[in-house]
Amino acid sequence: MNVAVSRAREQFVLVADRADCEGSSLLADLVRYIGYHDEHAIGRSRIRSIFELLSTAHADALAQVRASRGRRAQRESAAESIAADTLDRVLAEDGHALLRYVQEHPLLELVGHLPDLMDEERQLAENGSRVDFLVYDSLSKQPVLVIEVDGSTYHPPGSRQAARDALKDSALAKAGLDVLRLRTEGSQEPERIREALHRAQSRH
């Protein structure tokens, strides 16, 4: 950060968690210094992410989400617990009364019957690949939407995991299923889930 501050010529932009900007730290001192010289230079972003709970500053809130998941939290990552909690809230809203979801659903059950899978896609499915969340219609039992939670550490662009993600998306597209990928460095997840559900339901 010292290098960024010293080399900034025209503009310096700092994006940080509010909790990190308070208390006694070099970052907090810098924020107070900026605010002292220009109170309008500091603003609170309107963009929010459910994955802010992964920050150590929100450890208590994350613990509450994990506790509410019960034994399921033992089988899922913290990011998946957060996504499941959000999906529960969205599906409880008007218009989604018939929608349910399952976690860790086998990819093979969704695409195994397709005759036009590439060898790599079929191998991925047969090797036990699963989807994080499968939203389905509880009346017709038909799948509606696949939701995947992608951690920035394990799914960087160009990685082997990113290539596997692309194969999974391609196979699911052949089955007529949309895939919504929620990256942990993303934002506006509830809105994106609602929009994806609306698009998927409009085609079923």
C-alpha positions as CSV (number, residue, x, y, z in Angstrom):
1,M,0.0,0.0,0.0
2,N,2.9,2.4,0.7
3,V,4.1,2.0,-2.9
4,A,0.6,2.7,-4.2
5,V,0.3,5.9,-2.2
6,S,3.7,7.2,-3.0
7,R,3.3,6.5,-6.8
8,A,-0.2,7.8,-7.2
9,R,0.0,11.0,-9.4
10,E,-3.6,12.0,-10.3
11,Q,-5.8,9.7,-8.2
12,F,-5.6,7.2,-5.4
13,V,-8.6,4.8,-5.0
14,L,-8.8,2.6,-1.9
15,V,-11.4,-0.1,-1.6
16,A,-11.7,-1.6,1.9
17,D,-14.0,-3.2,4.4
18,R,-15.5,-0.7,6.8
19,A,-14.3,-2.6,9.8
20,D,-10.8,-2.4,8.5
21,C,-11.0,1.3,8.3
22,E,-11.7,1.7,12.0
23,G,-9.6,1.2,15.1
24,S,-5.9,1.4,15.3
25,S,-4.1,0.3,12.1
26,L,-2.1,1.9,9.3
27,L,-5.1,1.6,7.0
28,A,-7.4,3.2,9.5
29,D,-4.9,6.1,10.0
30,L,-4.7,6.6,6.3
31,V,-8.5,6.7,5.9
32,R,-8.7,9.3,8.8
33,Y,-6.0,11.3,7.2
34,I,-7.8,11.4,3.8
35,G,-11.1,12.3,5.5
36,Y,-9.4,15.1,7.5
37,H,-8.2,16.8,4.2
38,D,-11.4,16.1,2.2
39,E,-14.5,14.7,3.9
40,H,-16.1,14.1,0.5
41,A,-13.3,11.8,-0.6
42,I,-14.6,8.9,1.4
43,G,-17.9,7.2,0.5
44,R,-19.7,4.0,1.3
45,S,-20.2,1.7,-1.7
46,R,-23.8,0.8,-2.6
47,I,-22.5,-2.5,-4.1
48,R,-22.8,-5.3,-1.6
49,S,-21.9,-9.0,-1.6
50,I,-23.1,-11.8,0.5
51,F,-19.6,-13.1,0.6
52,E,-18.5,-10.1,2.7
53,L,-19.3,-12.5,5.5
54,L,-16.1,-14.4,4.6
55,S,-14.1,-11.5,6.0
56,T,-12.7,-11.9,9.5
57,A,-14.5,-8.7,10.4
58,H,-17.8,-10.6,10.0
59,A,-16.8,-13.8,11.8
60,D,-19.7,-13.6,14.2
61,A,-22.3,-13.2,11.5
62,L,-20.8,-16.0,9.5
63,A,-20.9,-18.2,12.6
64,Q,-24.6,-17.5,12.9
65,V,-25.2,-18.6,9.3
66,R,-23.2,-21.7,9.8
67,A,-25.1,-22.5,13.0
68,S,-28.4,-22.1,11.3
69,R,-27.3,-24.7,8.7
70,G,-27.0,-27.4,11.4
71,R,-25.2,-30.5,10.3
72,R,-25.3,-29.4,6.7
73,A,-22.5,-26.9,7.5
74,Q,-20.2,-29.8,8.1
75,R,-20.5,-30.9,4.5
76,E,-20.2,-27.5,2.8
77,S,-17.7,-24.7,2.6
78,A,-18.4,-21.4,4.3
79,A,-19.1,-19.8,0.9
80,E,-21.7,-22.5,0.2
81,S,-23.3,-22.0,3.5
82,I,-23.7,-18.3,2.8
83,A,-25.1,-19.0,-0.7
84,A,-27.5,-21.6,0.7
85,D,-28.8,-19.1,3.3
86,T,-29.3,-16.5,0.5
87,L,-31.0,-19.0,-1.7
88,D,-33.4,-19.9,1.1
89,R,-34.3,-16.3,1.5
90,V,-34.9,-15.7,-2.2
91,L,-37.0,-18.9,-2.7
92,A,-39.2,-17.8,0.3
93,E,-40.2,-14.7,-1.7
94,D,-43.4,-14.5,-3.8
95,G,-43.3,-16.3,-7.1
96,H,-41.1,-19.1,-6.0
97,A,-43.5,-21.2,-3.9
98,L,-42.9,-24.4,-6.0
99,L,-39.1,-24.2,-6.2
100,R,-36.8,-26.3,-4.0
101,Y,-33.2,-27.1,-4.3
102,V,-30.7,-29.9,-3.5
103,Q,-27.0,-29.7,-3.0
104,E,-24.2,-31.7,-4.5
105,H,-26.4,-33.2,-7.2
106,P,-24.5,-35.6,-9.5
107,L,-23.8,-34.1,-12.9
108,L,-24.3,-37.5,-14.5
109,E,-28.0,-37.6,-13.6
110,L,-28.5,-34.3,-15.5
111,V,-26.5,-35.0,-18.6
112,G,-25.7,-38.7,-18.8
113,H,-28.6,-39.4,-21.2
114,L,-27.4,-36.9,-23.8
115,P,-26.0,-38.4,-27.0
116,D,-24.1,-35.3,-28.1
117,L,-21.7,-34.9,-25.2
118,M,-18.1,-34.5,-26.0
119,D,-15.8,-37.2,-24.6
120,E,-14.4,-34.7,-22.1
121,E,-17.8,-33.7,-20.9
122,R,-19.0,-37.3,-20.5
123,Q,-15.8,-38.2,-18.6
124,L,-16.2,-35.3,-16.2
125,A,-19.8,-36.5,-15.4
126,E,-18.8,-40.1,-15.1
127,N,-15.9,-39.2,-12.8
128,G,-18.4,-38.0,-10.2
129,S,-18.6,-34.3,-10.8
130,R,-21.5,-32.6,-9.0
131,V,-23.3,-29.3,-9.1
132,D,-23.3,-27.1,-6.0
133,F,-27.1,-26.3,-6.1
134,L,-29.8,-27.7,-8.3
135,V,-33.0,-25.7,-8.2
136,Y,-36.0,-27.7,-9.3
137,D,-39.8,-27.5,-9.6
138,S,-41.3,-29.5,-6.7
139,L,-44.5,-30.2,-8.7
140,S,-43.0,-31.4,-12.0
141,K,-39.6,-32.5,-10.5
142,Q,-38.0,-30.8,-13.5
143,P,-34.6,-29.0,-13.0
144,V,-34.8,-25.2,-13.4
145,L,-31.4,-23.7,-12.6
146,V,-27.9,-24.8,-11.5
147,I,-26.0,-22.5,-9.2
148,E,-22.2,-22.9,-8.7
149,V,-20.2,-21.1,-6.0
150,D,-16.7,-20.3,-7.3
151,G,-14.0,-19.3,-4.8
152,S,-11.5,-16.9,-6.4
153,T,-8.6,-19.0,-5.0
154,Y,-9.7,-22.3,-6.6
155,H,-11.3,-21.0,-9.8
156,P,-8.9,-18.4,-11.3
157,P,-9.2,-17.8,-15.1
158,G,-6.9,-20.1,-17.1
159,S,-6.7,-22.7,-14.3
160,R,-7.5,-26.4,-14.6
161,Q,-10.5,-25.9,-12.4
162,A,-11.7,-23.1,-14.7
163,A,-11.4,-25.5,-17.7
164,R,-13.5,-28.1,-15.8
165,D,-16.1,-25.4,-15.0
166,A,-16.3,-24.6,-18.7
167,L,-16.9,-28.3,-19.6
168,K,-19.6,-28.5,-16.9
169,D,-21.3,-25.4,-18.2
170,S,-21.2,-26.8,-21.8
171,A,-22.7,-30.1,-20.8
172,L,-25.5,-28.5,-18.8
173,A,-26.3,-26.1,-21.7
174,K,-26.8,-29.2,-23.9
175,A,-29.3,-30.3,-21.3
176,G,-31.1,-27.0,-21.5
177,L,-30.0,-25.8,-18.1
178,D,-28.6,-22.4,-17.3
179,V,-25.7,-22.1,-14.9
180,L,-25.4,-19.1,-12.5
181,R,-21.9,-18.8,-11.2
182,L,-21.4,-16.9,-7.9
183,R,-17.8,-15.8,-7.5
184,T,-16.8,-15.0,-4.0
185,E,-15.3,-11.7,-5.2
186,G,-18.5,-10.8,-7.0
187,S,-21.5,-8.7,-5.8
188,Q,-25.3,-8.3,-5.9
189,E,-25.9,-12.1,-5.5
190,P,-29.6,-12.0,-4.4
191,E,-30.5,-9.9,-7.4
192,R,-28.5,-12.2,-9.8
193,I,-30.3,-15.2,-8.4
194,R,-33.7,-13.6,-8.8
195,E,-32.9,-12.6,-12.4
196,A,-31.5,-16.1,-13.3
197,L,-34.6,-17.8,-11.8
198,H,-36.9,-15.4,-13.8
199,R,-35.1,-16.2,-17.0
200,A,-35.1,-20.0,-16.4
201,Q,-38.8,-20.1,-15.3
202,S,-39.9,-18.1,-18.4
203,R,-38.6,-20.9,-20.6
204,H,-40.2,-23.8,-18.7
